[in-house]
């Protein structure tokens, strides 16, 4: 059982690394943070389905990674 969770954790970590590296930066420096906040406020970022998909994959991968980590610690006791 422990081996199955280790394999799942390795797969989740690879997915997590890939999805984080594929995401583009939201802002660059102080001017980017000011402009980025204005764009989010005005709703100009609605057409980014690829980035939304990567964000969801990252969230799911992180959740799976955390759950498998907790299960592996529990199985070692």
N, C-alpha and C positions, 0 to 999 in steps of 0.2 A: 504494500500500500504506500509505503514511504517513497518507493521508486517512482510510482505513478505521479505523486505530487511533485517530486523533484523534476520530472520531465515536463509537467505542466508549468512549473515555475520557470524553467529555462526557456520554454516557448514564449511565455508571457514577457520575460525580460527582453528577448530578442524583438518581439513586437513593440514593446515599449521603447526600446532604443531606436528602432527604425522610425516609428511614428514621431518621436521627438526630433530626430534629425531631419525629417522631411518637412517639418513645419517652418514657415518663414517667420522672421522677426516681426513683432507688431510695431515697434518704433525704434528709432535710432537717436539716442541722445535726448537732451532736454527739449529741443524743438519738436522732435518726433512725439514725445509724450504729450505735449500741449496740443499738437494737431491730432494725435490719435484719440485723445479725449473728446475733442470737438467732433470728430467723425463718428464716434460711437454715440455721442449725444444726438446728432442729427440723423442717425440711422443709415449711414452710407455704406455699411458693410454687410448688406443683406445678400448679395450675389456670390458669396464665397462658399460654395458647396463643398469643394475639395478641402478647404481648411476646416470646415465644420466637421467633415467626416474624419479628418485626422485628429481633431480635438476629441471626438467621441471615442475613437479607437484608443487614444492615449488614456482617457478616463477608464475605459473598460479594462485595458491592460494593467493599469495601476491597481484597480480593484481586485483583479484576479491575482496579481502579484502579492498584494497584502494578505488576501485570504489564504493563499497557499503558504505564505510565510508563517502565518499564525497556526495553520494546521500542522506544518512540519515541526514547529516548536512543541506543539501539543503531543505529537507522536513520539518525540524524542524523550519525553518524561517517563 
